[in-house]
């Protein structure tokens, strides 16, 4: 279904997530974006703001060898924002003020000073902390906030021998702005500019058990396509649906494979007495 080389792991970092103060919507959004690029998310987890927890997960991920690790949270100015320090400690890298990151922080506070009366743009220690990066890391512009994101290549068990670690802010608006703009070159170099095709067959009635054998047969015939039945609520009520999806780099080939899978699925469903209400594409 997806290239085994274009794999991604996601870690949402923050105590507030694990005590229920904040709902982690970032991971869901990132999974959809990564899948839409034709890559495959193989693992996602929530972690505490803790050096050992973060370090253990980063080292374990590098042993598994995804091409890309995405972290969210822990880039801010407070002491418990320790994601970059934890990554540096796990990889035995020194932390240094990155001049380019410091300039990004400076420009952001200078801009805020033009908007707010009596606002100081001084780079105090807390603000300078957001420019402290592991040695060898590259800052990524945050167009909507003060804390730059980070990209860092680390040796891993990926077939290419390297995994890129990207750390994003936990604020959803900032995270999304970076992912859709300044992070694009990093994404192109790691998981590429692929695509994702999804077709949803909406049926007139629902008994999932009756179509299980058919869908297994279809899946066996089209192993590159993910075939999944599930109930979905639409404006006209609850319907049983069959979702066909595929990700990769060749959009034309993916569309053709989904078309062939759809034809076989609908033929089998019709034989079982089902009627197709509509087919949705995304």
C-alpha positions in Angstrom: 0.0 0.0 0.0 2.8 2.4 0.9 6.5 2.5 0.4 8.3 0.8 3.3 11.1 3.5 3.0 8.7 6.4 3.6 7.8 5.7 7.1 7.0 8.2 9.9 6.7 8.1 13.7 5.0 10.9 15.7 5.4 11.9 19.3 3.2 14.4 21.0 5.1 15.7 24.0 3.5 17.5 27.0 2.4 16.7 30.6 -0.9 18.6 29.8 -1.8 15.9 27.2 -1.4 13.0 29.7 -3.5 14.6 32.5 -6.3 15.4 30.2 -5.9 19.2 30.2 -5.4 19.4 26.5 -6.7 17.2 23.7 -4.1 16.1 21.3 -5.5 17.1 17.9 -2.0 17.6 16.4 -1.3 13.9 15.9 -4.6 13.3 14.1 -3.9 16.2 11.8 -0.3 15.2 11.1 -1.3 11.6 10.3 -3.8 12.9 7.7 -1.1 15.2 6.2 1.6 12.5 6.1 -0.8 10.0 4.6 -1.8 12.5 2.0 1.8 12.8 1.0 1.9 9.0 0.3 4.0 8.1 3.4 3.0 5.7 6.2 2.7 6.5 9.9 3.9 3.4 11.7 3.7 4.7 15.3 2.3 7.5 17.3 2.5 8.1 21.1 2.1 10.8 23.8 5.0 11.4 26.1 5.6 13.3 29.3 7.9 16.3 29.5 10.7 14.1 30.9 14.3 13.6 29.7 14.3 9.8 30.1 10.8 9.3 28.5 11.6 11.4 25.5 15.2 10.0 25.1 14.1 6.4 25.4 11.4 6.9 22.7 13.8 8.7 20.3 16.5 6.1 20.6 14.0 3.2 20.2 12.5 5.0 17.1 16.0 5.3 15.6 16.5 1.5 16.1 13.2 0.9 14.3 14.4 3.2 11.5 11.6 5.4 10.2 12.7 8.0 7.6 11.1 10.8 9.6 10.3 11.4 13.3 7.8 14.3 14.1 7.6 15.7 17.6 5.1 18.3 18.8 5.4 20.4 21.9 8.1 21.5 24.2 9.8 24.2 22.2 8.7 27.2 24.3 10.5 29.5 26.7 9.6 27.8 30.0 11.8 25.4 31.9 9.5 22.4 31.3 9.8 23.0 27.5 12.6 20.5 27.2 12.1 18.6 23.9 15.2 19.8 22.2 17.4 19.3 25.3 16.0 15.8 25.7 16.8 15.0 22.0 20.3 16.4 22.4 20.9 14.4 25.6 19.6 11.2 23.9 22.0 11.7 21.0 24.9 12.9 23.1 25.0 16.3 21.3 25.9 19.7 22.9 23.3 22.5 22.9 24.3 25.8 21.3 22.7 29.1 20.5 22.0 28.9 16.8 22.5 32.3 15.2 19.8 31.8 12.6 17.3 30.6 15.2 18.2 33.6 17.4 17.5 36.0 14.6 14.1 34.3 14.0 13.2 34.8 17.6 14.5 38.4 17.6 12.4 39.3 14.5 9.3 37.8 16.0 9.5 39.8 19.2 10.5 43.0 17.3 7.3 42.5 15.2 5.2 42.0 18.3 6.6 45.2 19.8 5.1 47.1 16.8 1.7 45.8 17.7 1.5 46.1 21.4 2.1 49.3 23.4 4.8 49.1 26.0 5.8 45.6 24.8 9.6 44.9 25.2 11.4 43.1 22.4 14.4 42.4 24.6 15.8 38.9 24.2 15.9 37.8 27.8 17.2 34.4 28.8 13.8 32.7 28.4 13.4 34.0 24.9 17.0 33.1 24.0 16.3 29.6 25.2 14.1 29.1 22.1 17.3 29.5 20.0 19.2 26.7 21.9 19.5 23.8 19.4 21.4 20.5 19.4 24.7 20.8 17.5 24.1 20.0 13.8 20.4 21.0 13.8 18.7 23.4 11.4 16.1 25.9 12.5 12.8 26.0 10.6 10.9 29.3 10.4 7.8 29.6 12.5 5.6 32.1 10.5 3.0 32.3 13.3 5.0 32.2 16.5 8.3 32.8 18.3 9.8 29.3 18.7 11.5 28.0 15.5 11.0 24.4 14.6 14.0 22.1 14.3 15.3 19.5 11.8 18.1 17.2 12.7 19.5 14.2 10.8 20.5 11.2 13.0 22.0 7.8 12.2 19.4 5.1 12.3 18.4 1.6 11.1 16.5 3.1 8.1 17.9 1.6 4.8 19.2 5.0 4.0 21.1 5.0 7.3 19.5 8.3 8.5 16.3 9.5 10.1 15.4 13.1 10.2 13.9 14.3 13.5 11.6 17.3 13.1 10.4 19.1 16.3 7.3 21.3 15.9 5.6 23.6 18.4 2.6 22.2 20.3 0.3 25.2 19.5 -1.8 23.8 16.6 -1.9 26.9 14.5 1.9 27.3 14.6 2.4 23.6 14.0 0.1 23.6 10.9 1.7 26.9 9.6 5.2 25.4 9.7 4.1 22.0 8.2 2.4 23.6 5.3 5.0 26.3 4.5 8.6 26.3 5.7 8.9 22.6 6.4 8.1 21.7 2.8 11.7 21.3 1.7 12.4 18.9 4.6 9.3 16.8 3.7 10.3 16.7 0.1 13.8 15.4 1.0 12.5 12.8 3.5 9.2 11.4 2.4 8.8 13.0 -1.0 5.9 14.7 -2.7 3.7 11.7 -3.2 -0.1 11.4 -3.0 -3.1 9.6 -1.6 -6.2 8.3 -3.2 -9.3 7.3 -1.3 -12.7 6.1 -2.6 -15.6 5.5 -0.2 -18.4 3.2 -1.4 -21.6 4.1 0.4 -24.1 1.2 0.7 -27.9 1.2 1.1 -27.8 -1.1 4.1 -25.5 -2.4 6.7 -24.4 -5.8 7.9 -20.6 -5.8 8.1 -20.4 -9.5 8.8 -22.0 -10.4 5.5 -19.3 -8.6 3.4 -16.2 -9.7 5.5 -15.3 -12.7 3.3 -15.8 -10.6 0.1 -13.5 -7.8 1.3 -10.8 -10.3 2.3 -10.9 -11.7 -1.2 -10.7 -8.2 -2.7 -7.8 -7.3 -0.4 -6.0 -10.5 -1.4 -6.4 -9.6 -5.1 -5.3 -6.0 -4.6 -2.7 -6.0 -1.8 -1.5 -2.4 -2.5 -4.9 -1.0 -1.6 -6.2 -0.8 1.9 -9.7 -2.2 2.0 -11.8 -1.4 5.1 -15.5 -1.5 6.0 -17.0 0.8 8.6 -20.2 2.6 9.6 -20.3 6.3 8.8 -22.9 9.0 9.6 -24.0 11.1 6.6 -26.7 13.7 6.3 -29.2 11.0 5.3 -28.3 8.8 8.2 -25.9 6.0 9.1 -24.6 3.9 6.2 -22.2 0.9 5.9 -19.3 2.0 3.8 -16.3 0.3 2.1 -13.2 2.6 2.0 -10.4 1.9 -0.5 -7.2 3.8 -0.1 -3.7 3.8 -1.4 -0.6 6.1 -1.0 2.5 6.4 -3.1 4.4 8.5 -5.6 2.6 7.6 -8.9 -0.8 9.2 -8.8 -2.0 7.8 -12.1 -1.1 4.2 -11.2 -2.7 4.6 -7.8 -6.0 5.9 -9.3 -6.0 2.9 -11.8 -5.4 0.4 -9.0 -8.2 1.9 -6.9 -10.5 1.9 -9.9 -9.9 -1.8 -10.5 -10.4 -2.5 -6.8 -13.6 -0.5 -6.8 -15.0 -2.4 -9.8 -14.4 -5.8 -8.2 -15.8 -4.6 -4.8 -19.0 -3.2 -6.3 -19.5 -6.3 -8.4 -19.2 -8.5 -5.3 -21.4 -6.3 -3.2 -24.1 -6.3 -6.0 -23.9 -10.1 -6.1 -24.6 -10.1 -2.3 -27.7 -8.0 -2.8 -26.3 -4.6 -1.8 -27.0 -1.4 -3.7 -24.4 1.4 -4.0 -25.9 4.8 -2.9 -22.9 6.8 -4.0 -19.1 6.7 -4.3 -17.1 9.5 -2.7 -13.5 10.4 -3.7 -10.9 12.3 -1.7 
